[in-house]
Amino acid sequence: MHSKTPEDIDEVLFRREEILTKIEALAEQINRDYAGKELTMVGILKGSVLFFSELVLRIKLPVRMDFMSISSYGQSSKSSGVVRILKDLDNGVENQHVLIVEDIVDTGLTLKYIIESLETRKPASVKVCALLDKPSRRLADVAADYLGFTIPDAFAVGYGLDYSEQYRNLPDICSLKPCIYQET
Ligand code: IMP
């Protein structure tokens, strides 16, 4: 059993100040692109909560907020590709401009599932805003329309992202030491 201490951290990838500057830029872009429209922001629980909060505070449009919780069967550091909805949206999104707010796109299988699920509900549009992207591991043909940072194939924690439900409260985005998440 590993200790949940900063010794588990390999390196700091992005400090909080840098993350906030990036979120500012993303919000400006979203405000410009959706000018004159109403936006429905869909946060994917739980990894996106901090990102979602900082982003929505900077959106200057009429905004609805809703949340989904998705589980992939399998281990905490791996995507199995089998996805199920643990908590669905509270409200319908018919004719609404939906912006999915996700913490990280890894294989892309989760995002593909979410996009397909939302598209069946007849929204006016569906786009994706992701804080992190790990393109080296992509299996599904999906991409974020608005992206914070691209990272190499490391396991990222902090600023909402977890490993086995730990580290979400770290203020910076850090990489975890491989010995913590790699199978022996
Ligand atoms: P995907 O289906 O492989 O794209 O996985 C998406 C989900 O896996 C994300 O929403 C995260 O919850 C989780 N995930 C993937 N990579 C990481 C990581 O590096 N750190 C924390 N969570 C991750």
Boltz pocket constraint, residues with backbone or C-beta under 6 A from the ligand:
constraints:
  - pocket:
      binder: B
      contacts: [[A, 47], [A, 76], [A, 77], [A, 79], [A, 102], [A, 103], [A, 104], [A, 105], [A, 106], [A, 107], [A, 108], [A, 109], [A, 110], [A, 111], [A, 154], [A, 155], [A, 156], [A, 157], [A, 161], [A, 162], [A, 163]]
      max_distance: 6.0
